[in-house]
Amino acid sequence: METTLKGKVALVAGATRGTGRAIAVELGAAGATVYCTGRSTREGRSEMDRPETIEETAERVTEAGGEGIAVRVDHLDPEQVRTLVERIDHEHGRLDVLVNDIWGGDHLTAWNTPVWKHPLDDGLRMLRLGIDTHLITSHHALPLLTREPGGLLVEITDGTLEYNAGNYRLCAFFDLVKVAVNRLGFSMAHELRPHGCTAVSLTPGWLRSESMLEGFGVTEENWRDAIAKQPDFVISESPAFTGRAVAALAADPERDRWSGQSLSSGQLAKEYGFTDVDGSRPDAWGYIAAKEGAAGPVDADDYR
């Protein structure tokens, strides 16, 4: 299926780095106009204190063939989100794709720390960053998305619904955020269906984000060197893999068949036939499921 989104307008909320940046770029590569929002700009960093900026993301969107528009937005501020949506309406009069990829809570997560020992302010901030932002953005953006049938809402999370339901995810606060976003894909589908629009939740696999690559001391070019330290890293994927999943969904005229479902990048790669940047087709969640259910060793190469 040819992925073409010429004439379409997308908002990627949380497009500064990682999956959000790659989604914006892949939507641009398909020809879309993409509003790229986040808090980190060339004028100043967010509390994440990382070097990536929304301006860089927008430039990459344009270089890929679309039109990238960087807008600094704190998605916890309803007024800033409302102003953003008014701008999109004024400039284009439509919104075809909304991607809620807002997170920014990694630095607040104390791994394997019970709720009574976890810093409370950090945990509650995590909930606000990972859940409230999605609801605030949808509250203001969905009236524009539903103006015409065919709109797509993608809720980006970490873990499939099945996996998150049966596994403890780092700490109670992180766990709650990721399960909640799975559920948002379901509940938003219920509310959007009468308007002819689609909503899903989508998870990448083991993501080779900027911070993950730094942690392993590798780059995207030599990431396989990290397999010596962590053999399971062989089933990792670049952020572009999830970006291509979103672009394929957005270009599929029959995407409503997915509405309300919890999806993964690997699952959609099999359905739509796209590959990662290295030509592989990793299926991290399939590998995890097979490894947990197997009586003996599982070959990771079978899931690439």
C-alpha positions as CSV (number, residue, x, y, z in Angstrom):
1,M,0.0,0.0,0.0
2,E,1.4,3.4,-1.0
3,T,1.7,5.7,2.0
4,T,0.6,9.1,0.8
5,L,-0.7,11.8,3.1
6,K,-0.5,14.9,0.8
7,G,-3.0,17.5,1.9
8,K,-3.4,16.0,5.4
9,V,-2.7,17.9,8.6
10,A,-1.2,16.2,11.7
11,L,-0.5,17.2,15.2
12,V,2.2,15.2,17.0
13,A,2.0,16.3,20.6
14,G,5.4,15.4,22.2
15,A,7.5,15.5,19.0
16,T,10.8,16.6,20.5
17,R,12.6,13.3,20.4
18,G,12.3,9.6,20.3
19,T,9.1,8.1,19.0
20,G,7.3,11.4,18.7
21,R,10.1,12.9,16.5
22,A,10.2,9.9,14.3
23,I,6.4,9.8,13.9
24,A,6.4,13.4,12.8
25,V,9.2,12.8,10.3
26,E,7.5,9.7,8.8
27,L,4.2,11.6,8.5
28,G,6.2,14.3,6.7
29,A,7.8,11.7,4.4
30,A,4.3,10.7,3.3
31,G,3.6,14.4,2.5
32,A,1.7,15.6,5.5
33,T,1.9,19.0,7.2
34,V,2.9,18.3,10.8
35,Y,2.7,20.5,13.8
36,C,5.5,19.4,16.1
37,T,5.0,20.4,19.7
38,G,7.0,20.0,22.9
39,R,8.7,22.1,25.6
40,S,12.3,21.9,24.5
41,T,13.3,24.7,22.0
42,R,16.6,26.3,21.0
43,E,15.8,29.0,23.5
44,G,15.5,26.7,26.4
45,R,15.2,23.1,27.6
46,S,12.4,21.4,29.5
47,E,12.9,19.6,32.8
48,M,14.1,16.6,30.8
49,D,17.3,18.7,30.2
50,R,18.1,17.1,26.9
51,P,19.5,18.7,23.7
52,E,16.8,17.7,21.2
53,T,14.4,20.5,20.1
54,I,11.1,20.8,18.3
55,E,12.7,23.1,15.8
56,E,15.1,20.2,14.8
57,T,12.1,17.9,14.5
58,A,10.2,20.3,12.2
59,E,13.2,20.8,10.0
60,R,13.5,17.0,9.6
61,V,9.8,16.8,8.7
62,T,10.4,19.4,5.9
63,E,13.6,17.7,4.7
64,A,11.6,14.4,4.5
65,G,9.1,16.0,2.1
66,G,6.4,17.4,4.3
67,E,5.9,20.7,6.1
68,G,7.1,20.8,9.6
69,I,5.8,23.5,12.0
70,A,7.4,23.8,15.4
71,V,5.2,25.2,18.2
72,R,6.3,25.3,21.9
73,V,3.5,24.0,23.9
74,D,3.2,22.7,27.5
75,H,0.4,20.2,27.2
76,L,-0.4,20.6,30.9
77,D,-1.6,24.1,30.1
78,P,-5.1,24.1,28.6
79,E,-4.8,27.6,27.4
80,Q,-1.6,26.8,25.4
81,V,-3.3,23.8,23.9
82,R,-6.4,25.7,23.0
83,T,-4.4,28.4,21.3
84,L,-2.5,25.8,19.4
85,V,-5.7,24.2,18.0
86,E,-7.1,27.6,17.1
87,R,-3.9,28.2,15.1
88,I,-4.2,24.9,13.3
89,D,-7.9,25.7,12.5
90,H,-7.0,29.2,11.3
91,E,-4.1,28.1,9.1
92,H,-5.6,24.9,7.7
93,G,-9.2,24.5,8.8
94,R,-8.7,20.8,9.5
95,L,-6.9,18.2,11.6
96,D,-6.6,14.7,10.2
97,V,-4.2,13.0,12.6
98,L,-3.6,13.6,16.3
99,V,-0.8,11.7,18.0
100,N,-0.6,11.9,21.7
101,D,3.0,11.0,22.5
102,I,3.4,13.3,25.5
103,W,5.4,11.8,28.3
104,G,8.6,13.2,29.8
105,G,8.5,11.2,33.0
106,D,11.5,8.9,32.7
107,H,13.6,11.0,35.1
108,L,10.9,10.8,37.7
109,T,10.7,7.0,37.8
110,A,12.3,5.2,40.7
111,W,12.5,1.6,39.4
112,N,11.1,-1.3,41.5
113,T,10.3,1.1,44.3
114,P,7.1,0.5,46.2
115,V,4.6,3.4,46.3
116,W,5.3,4.2,50.0
117,K,9.0,4.7,49.2
118,H,8.6,6.4,45.8
119,P,8.9,10.2,46.0
120,L,5.3,11.2,46.0
121,D,5.7,14.5,44.2
122,D,7.6,12.7,41.4
123,G,5.0,10.0,41.1
124,L,2.1,12.5,40.9
125,R,4.0,14.6,38.4
126,M,4.4,11.5,36.3
127,L,0.7,10.9,36.3
128,R,0.1,14.5,35.2
129,L,2.7,14.3,32.4
130,G,1.6,11.0,31.1
131,I,-2.2,11.1,31.5
132,D,-3.5,14.6,32.0
133,T,-1.6,15.9,29.0
134,H,-3.3,13.4,26.7
135,L,-6.8,14.3,28.0
136,I,-6.2,18.1,27.8
137,T,-4.9,17.8,24.3
138,S,-7.8,15.5,23.1
139,H,-10.3,17.8,24.8
140,H,-9.2,20.8,22.7
141,A,-8.1,19.0,19.5
142,L,-10.8,16.4,18.9
143,P,-13.6,18.9,18.0
144,L,-11.4,19.9,15.0
145,L,-10.5,16.3,14.2
146,T,-14.1,15.2,14.2
147,R,-15.2,18.1,12.0
148,E,-15.0,15.7,9.1
149,P,-15.1,11.9,9.1
150,G,-11.9,9.9,8.7
151,G,-9.7,11.4,11.5
152,L,-7.2,9.3,13.4
153,L,-6.2,9.5,17.0
154,V,-3.1,7.5,18.1
155,E,-2.3,7.2,21.8
156,I,1.4,6.2,22.2
157,T,2.2,4.1,25.3
158,D,4.7,1.5,26.5
159,G,3.5,-2.0,26.3
160,T,0.5,-3.8,24.8
161,L,-2.7,-4.0,26.7
162,E,-2.1,-7.7,27.2
163,Y,1.4,-7.3,28.5
164,N,0.7,-4.4,30.7
165,A,-2.3,-6.2,32.3
166,G,-0.2,-9.1,33.4
167,N,3.1,-7.5,34.3
168,Y,4.4,-5.0,36.9
169,R,5.9,-2.0,35.0
170,L,8.8,-0.5,37.0
171,C,6.7,1.3,39.7
172,A,3.0,1.9,40.5
173,F,3.0,5.4,39.0
174,F,4.7,4.3,35.7
175,D,2.5,1.2,35.6
176,L,-0.7,3.3,36.0
177,V,0.3,5.7,33.2
178,K,1.0,3.1,30.6
179,V,-2.2,1.1,31.4
180,A,-4.2,4.3,31.4
181,V,-3.0,5.2,27.9
182,N,-3.9,1.8,26.6
183,R,-7.4,2.4,28.0
184,L,-7.6,5.8,26.4
185,G,-7.2,4.2,23.0
186,F,-10.3,2.1,23.8
187,S,-12.4,4.8,25.3
188,M,-11.6,7.4,22.7
189,A,-12.6,4.9,20.0
190,H,-16.0,4.6,21.6
191,E,-16.4,8.4,21.6
192,L,-15.0,9.0,18.1
193,R,-16.8,6.1,16.3
194,P,-20.1,8.0,15.8
195,H,-18.1,10.7,14.0
196,G,-16.5,8.3,11.6
197,C,-13.1,8.6,13.3
198,T,-10.6,6.0,14.6
199,A,-8.6,5.8,17.8
200,V,-6.0,3.2,18.8
201,S,-3.2,2.8,21.3
202,L,0.2,2.0,19.9
203,T,3.4,0.8,21.5
204,P,6.9,0.6,20.1
205,G,9.1,-2.3,21.0
206,W,12.5,-2.0,22.7
207,L,13.2,1.5,21.4
208,R,16.6,2.8,20.3
209,S,15.8,6.3,21.5
210,E,18.5,8.9,21.9
211,S,18.8,8.2,25.7
212,M,18.8,4.4,25.2
213,L,21.6,4.6,22.7
214,E,23.6,6.9,25.0
215,G,23.0,4.4,27.9
216,F,24.6,1.6,25.8
217,G,27.4,3.9,24.5
218,V,26.4,3.3,20.9
219,T,24.8,5.1,18.0
220,E,22.1,4.1,15.5
221,E,24.9,3.2,13.1
222,N,26.7,0.8,15.4
223,W,23.9,-0.2,17.8
224,R,24.6,-3.9,17.3
225,D,27.7,-3.5,19.4
226,A,25.4,-3.3,22.4
227,I,24.3,-6.9,21.9
228,A,27.5,-8.1,23.5
229,K,26.3,-6.4,26.7
230,Q,22.6,-7.3,26.3
231,P,21.8,-10.1,23.9
232,D,18.1,-9.3,23.9
233,F,18.9,-5.9,22.4
234,V,18.9,-7.7,19.0
235,I,15.1,-7.3,18.9
236,S,15.3,-3.5,19.4
237,E,14.0,-1.1,16.9
238,S,14.6,2.5,15.7
239,P,12.0,5.2,16.5
240,A,11.3,5.3,12.7
241,F,9.7,1.8,12.9
242,T,6.8,3.2,15.0
243,G,6.7,6.3,12.8
244,R,6.1,4.1,9.8
245,A,3.4,2.3,11.7
246,V,1.5,5.6,12.3
247,A,2.0,6.7,8.7
248,A,0.6,3.4,7.4
249,L,-2.4,3.6,9.7
250,A,-3.1,7.2,8.6
251,A,-2.9,6.2,4.9
252,D,-5.2,3.1,5.3
253,P,-8.7,3.9,4.2
254,E,-9.9,0.9,6.2
255,R,-8.1,1.7,9.4
256,D,-11.3,1.7,11.4
257,R,-11.0,-2.0,11.6
258,W,-8.3,-1.3,14.3
259,S,-10.4,1.1,16.3
260,G,-10.2,0.6,20.0
261,Q,-7.4,-1.9,19.8
262,S,-4.0,-2.0,21.4
263,L,-1.4,-2.3,18.6
264,S,2.4,-2.7,18.4
265,S,4.8,-1.5,15.7
266,G,5.8,-5.1,15.0
267,Q,2.3,-6.2,14.6
268,L,1.5,-3.4,12.1
269,A,4.7,-4.0,10.2
270,K,3.5,-7.5,9.3
271,E,0.1,-6.2,8.3
272,Y,1.3,-3.3,6.1
273,G,4.7,-4.6,5.0
274,F,7.0,-1.8,6.1
275,T,10.4,-2.4,7.6
276,D,12.8,-0.6,10.0
277,V,15.6,1.6,8.7
278,D,17.9,-1.4,8.4
279,G,15.5,-3.5,6.4
280,S,14.5,-5.7,9.4
281,R,11.1,-6.2,10.8
282,P,11.5,-6.6,14.6
283,D,8.6,-7.9,16.7
284,A,9.7,-7.2,20.3
285,W,6.4,-8.0,22.0
286,G,6.1,-11.2,20.0
287,Y,9.6,-12.2,21.2
288,I,8.8,-11.3,24.8
289,A,5.6,-13.4,24.7
290,A,7.4,-16.3,23.1
291,K,10.3,-16.1,25.6
292,E,7.9,-16.0,28.6
293,G,5.9,-19.0,27.4
294,A,8.7,-21.2,26.1
295,A,10.1,-24.2,27.9
296,G,13.5,-23.7,26.2
297,P,15.6,-21.1,24.5
298,V,13.9,-18.7,22.0
299,D,15.9,-17.5,19.0
300,A,15.7,-13.7,18.9
301,D,16.6,-13.6,15.3
302,D,13.3,-15.2,14.5
303,Y,11.7,-12.0,15.6
304,R,13.6,-9.7,13.3
